[in-house]
């Protein structure tokens, strides 16, 4: 763990890390992009999850919701990934020292696994592809898991500045 922490300190102390951290405008602009990308991607994921749980847009086939929203979700995630990487670059050691950041990464990992399983397994099944009215319970379970995990990612992200460090 000390090697990982030393690497994080080097990343944070790099010219780009210092420039972002010390800039009057860079960090807030990058954080703004991060939050906008997050609101787009996670907001649309929440709408999709509500449809998967059959709580919203009940008459719209799931496959249509996925097809229409996917490009915007992916675009939002690209913005989140790039801006999040830059934010991490400017505070890598502090992030590794934060239990909330570690929890955020763990929840994000599981949310990603859930999304991949849904996209490549659950959504490929005939009831979803053929726009059946009655969907398998696995579709609703995927929506509940996604909604819960992404909620935890956002909550942990917001807790990073407020929770104490491991030490």
Secondary structure, 3 states (H helix, E strand, C coil): CHHHHHHHHHHHHCHHHHHHHHCCCHHHHHHHHHHHHHHHHHHHHHHHHHHHCCCCCCCCCHHHHHHHHHHHHHHHHHHHHHHHHHHHHHCHHHHHCEHHHHHHHHHHHHHHHHHHHHHHCHHHCHHHHCCCCCCCHHHHHHHHHHHHHHHHHHHHHHHCCCCCECC
